[in-house]
Amino acid sequence: MGKYFGTDGFRGGANETLTFRHAVKIGRFLGWYYGARLGKKADILIGKDTRRSSYMFEYALCTGLMASGADAYIMHVTTTPSVAYTTRVDDFDCGIMISASHNPFSDNGIKLLNANGEKMDEETILKVEEFLDDKIDVPVASGRDIGRTVDYVEGRNRYIGYLIGLSKYSFRGKKVGLDCANGASWSIAKAVFNALGAKTYVINDEPDGYNINTDCGSTHIEHLQQFVLDNGLDVGFAYDGDADRCLCVDEKGNIVTGDHILYIYGCYLKERDKLFGNKIVTTVMSNFGLYKALDKVGIDYDKTKVGDKYVYEDMSDNGYRIGGEQSGHIIFTKYATTGDGILTSLKMMEVMIAKDKPLSELAAPVKFYPQVLKNVRVKSKPDAQNDPDVQAAVKKVAEELGDDGRILVRESGTEPVIRVMVEAGSNEICEKYVDSVIDVIKAKGHIE
């Protein structure tokens, strides 16, 4: 991770941590960098979510790109995976998504994608950061070399067609609930499910610039749970602000997490001899219960650092087909280069229909260990993480848990936060051990 860019882009309070000046400079650098490297006018694709500040950042990025001689193609409000898909298939030089994902509306972010629709490489990110810190300079274009903006809503429409074309089955007769989080999926998800014949029920699809992720979507899935029960739905899917995540609700109102999704689709591929390497890719945050269920059916797994970036790197390097995070970032490398919430929901529908089973039955073999995760805002993530007393407290918990649980303490990739997680036999045990470590962090003065 660099100074500005974390595992999922440059993220922070709009015009506080992340300002319009940053956006102009990022556009200026990318427009010059790709134009100079390729020896032509760069073509760069931009999408945004529904935050009020996304419009400001969109125009700021366009200003910077045009000033450096690039043409900026604007997809308007759309999802992160749609930008990744369109960048790849329409031969753009790079893609930019304006979104802070599941964060509140007051935050925003800038995610950079390479020409293959993958997260931008670290070398290029570091060059962007050098320009942000005025360590290098780049020229501006003039005369005929100045860039322009191009409306490119056709890219979003083509992505919708792509998703519809991926389904092997009609959804006719299925009652499906969608929680669009008042975010980027609001104009896409319902169109896809309707086209496939589902009886579609949608909530939180009226964005106003301020209500993205507010008491809705994958971070507040309890509302979708009740909605599924109240309407007698077969299944519900909840997305986050930029729709690169999906969590599910089964017909009984139970939450189906990313770990369940990995298990369900991993088994589905294995049964069809399509699970390459007999392996799925998880992160260190996946639950013990997932691994026990995978062991039982003979599926192997890798564990990466937290971040879909690291999951994708492992999958890409080894040719694996399915991987992701408990939070709902699920990557299907045959179809996408990023987590894609709508694609994930289509794949869950595929398994349900192919096996003629409800989602509750498909998810049942994964028995979760109780897990407590608490976030602590700190002055310095490295100082808190590396404090000898904090490390001693973590070691003590690990020794006391033994083989009956685990503790994980890690830094957030996007916020000034230390995450303390414990899995054990009961919530009471988890709470006790998580709080014991947080108490040490507080006592050593690391709390912000």
C-alpha positions in Angstrom: 0.0 0.0 0.0 1.2 3.5 -0.8 0.7 6.8 1.0 -2.6 7.6 -0.6 -3.8 4.4 -2.2 -4.9 1.4 -0.1 -6.0 -2.0 -1.1 -9.1 -0.6 -2.8 -8.1 2.8 -4.1 -7.6 6.3 -2.6 -10.4 6.7 -0.1 -11.4 9.4 2.4 -13.7 12.2 3.4 -14.7 14.1 0.3 -12.8 17.4 0.1 -11.1 16.5 3.4 -8.8 13.5 3.0 -9.6 13.1 -0.7 -10.0 16.5 -2.5 -11.0 17.7 -5.9 -7.4 18.8 -6.4 -6.2 15.2 -5.9 -8.7 14.1 -8.6 -7.4 16.8 -11.1 -3.9 15.7 -10.5 -4.7 12.0 -10.8 -6.4 12.7 -14.1 -3.5 14.8 -15.3 -0.9 12.1 -14.5 -2.9 9.3 -16.1 -3.7 11.2 -19.2 -0.1 12.1 -19.7 1.3 8.7 -18.6 -0.7 6.5 -20.9 -0.5 9.0 -23.8 3.3 9.1 -23.5 3.7 5.4 -23.0 1.5 4.4 -25.9 2.4 7.2 -28.2 -1.2 8.3 -28.8 -4.0 10.1 -27.3 -5.1 8.0 -24.3 -8.7 6.8 -24.0 -9.7 6.5 -20.3 -13.1 5.3 -19.0 -14.8 6.7 -15.9 -17.7 5.5 -13.8 -19.2 6.8 -10.6 -21.6 5.8 -7.8 -24.5 7.8 -6.5 -22.7 10.0 -3.9 -23.2 13.7 -4.3 -19.5 14.3 -4.4 -19.0 11.7 -7.2 -20.1 14.4 -9.7 -17.5 16.8 -8.5 -14.8 14.1 -8.7 -16.0 13.0 -12.1 -15.6 16.6 -13.5 -12.2 17.0 -11.7 -10.8 13.8 -13.2 -12.1 14.8 -16.6 -10.4 18.2 -16.3 -7.1 16.6 -15.5 -7.4 14.0 -18.2 -8.3 16.5 -20.9 -5.6 18.9 -19.8 -3.0 16.2 -20.4 -4.4 15.3 -23.8 -6.6 12.3 -23.0 -10.2 11.6 -24.0 -12.4 10.8 -21.0 -15.3 8.4 -21.7 -18.1 8.8 -19.1 -20.3 5.9 -18.1 -22.1 8.0 -15.5 -23.7 6.1 -12.6 -22.6 2.5 -12.8 -20.9 -0.3 -10.9 -17.3 -1.0 -10.3 -17.4 -4.3 -12.1 -19.1 -2.7 -15.1 -16.2 -0.3 -15.4 -13.7 -3.2 -15.2 -15.7 -5.2 -17.9 -16.0 -2.3 -20.3 -12.4 -1.2 -19.9 -11.3 -4.7 -20.9 -13.7 -5.5 -23.7 -13.7 -2.0 -25.3 -9.9 -1.6 -25.3 -9.6 1.4 -23.0 -6.1 2.2 -21.8 -7.3 2.3 -18.2 -10.5 2.7 -16.1 -11.4 4.8 -13.1 -14.2 4.2 -10.7 -15.4 6.9 -8.3 -16.7 5.2 -5.2 -16.1 4.6 -1.5 -17.8 1.3 -1.8 -19.7 0.5 1.5 -18.6 3.8 3.3 -21.1 6.6 4.1 -22.0 9.2 1.5 -19.5 11.8 3.1 -16.6 9.6 2.0 -15.5 9.0 -1.6 -12.8 7.1 -3.4 -10.9 6.7 -6.7 -10.2 3.2 -7.9 -7.8 2.7 -10.8 -8.0 -0.2 -13.2 -5.5 -1.3 -15.9 -6.4 -2.1 -19.5 -7.4 -5.6 -18.5 -9.9 -4.4 -15.9 -7.7 -5.4 -13.0 -6.6 -3.4 -10.0 -3.8 -1.1 -11.1 -0.2 -2.3 -10.5 1.8 -0.9 -7.6 4.4 0.6 -9.8 2.0 2.8 -11.6 0.2 3.7 -8.3 3.5 4.8 -6.8 4.1 7.1 -9.8 0.7 8.6 -9.4 1.6 9.3 -5.7 4.9 10.9 -6.7 3.0 13.3 -8.8 0.5 14.0 -6.0 3.4 14.9 -3.8 4.9 17.2 -6.5 8.1 15.0 -6.8 7.7 14.9 -10.6 6.1 17.1 -13.1 4.2 16.4 -16.3 3.4 18.7 -19.3 -0.1 19.9 -20.2 -1.5 19.6 -23.7 -2.3 22.6 -25.9 -4.0 23.3 -29.2 -5.2 20.2 -31.0 -3.7 18.0 -28.4 -6.2 18.9 -25.6 -8.6 16.1 -24.9 -12.4 15.9 -24.8 -15.2 14.1 -22.9 -17.4 11.5 -24.6 -20.7 10.2 -23.3 -20.3 6.4 -23.0 -23.6 5.1 -21.4 -23.5 2.4 -24.1 -20.8 0.7 -22.1 -23.2 0.2 -19.1 -25.9 -1.0 -21.5 -23.5 -3.6 -23.0 -22.5 -4.8 -19.5 -26.2 -5.4 -18.7 -26.5 -7.4 -21.9 -23.4 -9.4 -20.9 -24.9 -10.3 -17.5 -28.2 -11.4 -19.0 -26.3 -13.6 -21.5 -24.4 -15.4 -18.8 -27.5 -17.0 -17.3 -28.1 -20.6 -18.3 -31.6 -20.6 -17.0 -34.8 -18.6 -17.0 -35.8 -17.2 -13.6 -39.5 -17.4 -14.4 -41.5 -18.4 -11.3 -38.8 -17.2 -8.9 -39.6 -14.3 -6.5 -36.4 -12.4 -5.9 -35.6 -9.5 -3.6 -32.9 -6.9 -4.3 -31.5 -4.3 -1.9 -29.6 -1.8 -4.1 -28.2 0.2 -1.2 -29.3 3.4 -3.0 -26.1 2.9 -4.9 -24.7 2.1 -8.3 -26.7 -1.1 -8.8 -30.1 0.7 -8.7 -30.2 1.1 -12.5 -28.8 -2.3 -13.4 -29.8 -5.1 -11.1 -33.6 -5.0 -11.6 -33.2 -4.8 -15.4 -31.1 -7.9 -15.4 -33.5 -10.0 -13.2 -36.6 -8.7 -15.0 -35.0 -9.7 -18.4 -34.4 -13.2 -17.0 -38.0 -13.6 -16.0 -37.9 -13.2 -12.3 -40.6 -11.6 -10.2 -38.4 -8.9 -8.9 -39.0 -6.9 -5.7 -36.6 -4.0 -5.1 -35.8 -1.9 -2.0 -33.4 1.1 -1.6 -33.4 2.0 -5.2 -34.0 5.7 -4.9 -30.6 7.4 -4.5 -30.6 11.1 -3.6 -26.8 11.6 -3.2 -26.9 11.3 0.5 -28.6 7.9 1.3 -26.1 5.5 -0.3 -25.4 2.7 2.2 -27.5 4.4 4.9 -29.3 1.7 6.9 -29.5 -0.4 3.8 -27.5 -2.8 1.5 -25.1 -5.5 2.4 -23.9 -3.6 5.5 -27.4 -3.5 6.9 -28.9 -6.7 5.6 -31.5 -7.0 8.4 -33.9 -5.0 6.3 -33.7 -7.4 3.4 -34.1 -10.3 5.8 -37.5 -8.9 6.9 -38.4 -8.0 3.4 -37.9 -11.6 2.2 -40.0 -13.0 5.0 -42.8 -10.3 4.6 -43.1 -11.0 0.9 -42.6 -14.8 0.8 -39.6 -14.5 -1.5 -37.4 -17.3 -2.7 -34.2 -15.4 -2.1 -32.8 -11.9 -1.6 -29.6 -10.3 -2.7 -28.0 -7.2 -1.0 -25.3 -5.1 -2.7 -23.0 -2.4 -1.4 -22.6 1.1 -2.9 -20.6 0.2 -6.0 -22.0 -3.3 -6.3 -18.8 -5.3 -6.1 -20.2 -7.1 -3.1 -23.2 -9.4 -2.6 -24.6 -11.0 0.4 -27.7 -13.2 0.3 -30.8 -14.0 2.3 -32.4 -17.4 2.0 -36.1 -18.1 1.9 -36.1 -18.5 5.7 -34.6 -15.0 6.2 -31.1 -16.3 7.2 -28.0 -14.5 6.0 -25.8 -16.3 3.5 -22.3 -14.8 3.7 -19.5 -14.7 1.2 -18.1 -17.9 2.9 -21.3 -19.7 2.2 -21.2 -18.5 -1.4 -17.7 -19.8 -1.8 -18.7 -23.2 -0.4 -21.9 -23.4 -2.5 -20.3 -22.5 -5.8 -17.1 -24.5 -5.0 -19.1 -27.6 -4.5 -21.1 -26.9 -7.7 -17.9 -26.7 -9.7 -16.4 -29.8 -8.1 -19.5 -31.8 -8.9 -19.0 -30.9 -12.5 -15.2 -31.5 -12.6 -14.7 -27.7 -13.2 -13.0 -26.7 -10.0 -9.5 -26.1 -11.3 -6.8 -27.4 -8.9 -9.7 -28.6 -6.6 -9.1 -25.3 -4.8 -10.9 -22.1 -3.8 -9.2 -18.9 -2.6 -10.2 -17.4 0.7 -8.7 -14.7 3.0 -7.6 -15.0 6.6 -11.0 -13.6 7.7 -12.9 -16.7 6.5 -14.6 -18.6 9.2 -13.4 -21.9 10.6 -16.8 -23.4 9.7 -16.0 -22.9 6.0 -12.8 -24.8 6.2 -14.4 -27.6 8.1 -17.1 -27.9 5.5 -14.6 -27.8 2.7 -12.5 -30.5 4.3 -15.6 -32.7 4.6 -16.2 -32.6 0.8 -12.5 -32.8 -0.1 -12.0 -29.2 -1.5 -8.6 -27.5 -0.8 -8.2 -23.8 -0.2 -5.6 -21.0 -0.1 -5.7 -18.2 2.4 -4.5 -14.7 1.4 -4.3 -11.4 3.1 -7.6 -9.5 3.4 -8.5 -7.7 0.2 -10.0 -8.9 -3.1 -6.9 -7.6 -4.7 -4.8 -10.4 -3.1 -7.5 -13.0 -3.8 -7.5 -12.1 -7.5 -3.7 -12.2 -7.6 -3.6 -15.7 -6.2 -6.4 -16.8 -8.6 -4.8 -15.2 -11.6 -1.3 -16.6 -10.9 -2.7 -20.2 -10.4 -5.7 -20.3 -12.7 -8.3 -20.8 -9.9 -11.9 -20.3 -10.7 -13.6 -19.1 -7.5 -12.4 -17.0 -4.6 -13.4 -14.2 -2.4 -14.1 -12.7 1.0 -16.7 -13.3 3.8 -17.9 -9.8 3.2 -19.3 -10.7 -0.2 -16.5 -9.8 -2.6 -16.6 -12.9 -4.8 -14.5 -13.3 -7.9 -15.4 -15.7 -10.8 -12.3 -15.4 -13.0 -14.0 -17.1 -16.0 -16.4 -14.1 -16.2 -14.8 -11.1 -14.4 -11.6 -9.6 -13.1 -13.1 -8.0 -9.9 -15.8 -8.9 -7.3 -19.2 -8.4 -9.0 -22.3 -8.4 -6.8 -24.8 -8.8 -9.5 -22.8 -11.6 -11.2 -22.6 -13.3 -7.8 -26.4 -13.2 -7.4 -26.8 -14.7 -10.9 -24.5 -17.5 -10.0 -26.4 -18.3 -6.8 -29.6 -18.4 -8.9 -27.9 -20.8 -11.3 -26.9 -23.3 -8.5 -30.4 -23.1 -6.9 -32.1 -23.9 -10.2 -29.6 -26.5 -11.5 -29.8 -28.4 -8.2 -33.5 -27.6 -7.6 -32.8 -26.8 -4.0 -33.5 -23.7 -1.8 -30.6 -21.6 -0.8 -31.0 -22.6 2.9 -30.3 -26.2 2.0 -27.3 -25.4 -0.2 -25.8 -23.3 2.7 -26.6 -25.7 5.5 -23.3 -27.7 5.6 -21.4 -24.5 6.6 -21.7 -24.3 10.4 -20.1 -21.0 11.6 -18.0 -20.6 14.7 -19.1 -17.5 16.6 -17.0 -14.6 15.5 -16.6 -11.1 17.0 -14.9 -8.4 15.1 -14.3 -4.9 16.5 -12.7 -1.9 14.8 -10.6 0.5 16.8 -9.7 3.9 15.3 -6.0 4.6 16.1 -3.5 7.4 15.7 -1.0 5.2 13.8 -1.8 1.7 12.6 1.8 0.5 12.5 2.5 1.8 16.0 -0.5 0.1 17.5 0.0 -3.1 15.6 3.7 -3.4 16.5 3.5 -2.3 20.1 5.2 -5.1 22.2 2.5 -5.0 24.8 -0.2 -5.3 22.2 1.6 -8.2 20.6 2.0 -9.9 24.0 -1.7 -9.6 24.6 -2.5 -11.1 21.2 0.0 -14.0 21.9 -1.6 -14.7 25.2 -5.1 -14.9 23.7 -3.8 -17.3 21.0 -2.2 -19.6 23.6 -5.4 -19.6 25.7 -7.6 -20.4 22.7 -5.4 -23.2 21.4 -7.1 -25.4 18.9 -10.6 -24.2 19.9 -10.4 -20.8 18.2 -8.2 -18.1 16.8 -7.4 -14.4 17.0 -6.6 -12.1 14.1 -5.4 -8.5 14.5 -4.9 -6.6 11.3 -4.8 -3.1 9.9 -7.6 -1.8 7.6 -6.4 -1.1 4.1 -8.6 2.0 3.7 -9.2 3.5 7.1 -7.1 4.5 10.3 -8.4 1.4 12.0 -7.1 -1.7 13.6 -9.5 -4.7 13.4 -9.5 -7.2 16.2 -11.3 -10.5 15.5 -11.7 -13.7 17.6 -13.4 -16.9 16.7 -14.3 -19.3 19.5 -16.9 -21.6 20.9 -19.2 -18.8 22.1 -19.9 -15.1 21.7 -19.0 -14.6 25.3 -15.5 -16.0 24.9 -15.0 -14.0 21.7 -16.1 -10.8 23.4 -13.8 -11.4 26.4 -10.7 -11.9 24.3 -11.4 -9.1 21.8 -11.9 -6.7 24.6 -8.8 -7.8 26.4 -6.7 -6.8 23.4 -8.5 -3.5 22.8 -8.0 -2.6 26.5 -4.3 -2.9 25.9 -4.5 -0.7 22.8 -6.4 1.9 24.8 -4.1 1.7 27.8 -1.0 2.3 25.6 -2.6 5.5 24.2 -3.0 4.4 20.6 -6.7 5.3 20.4 -7.4 8.3 18.1 
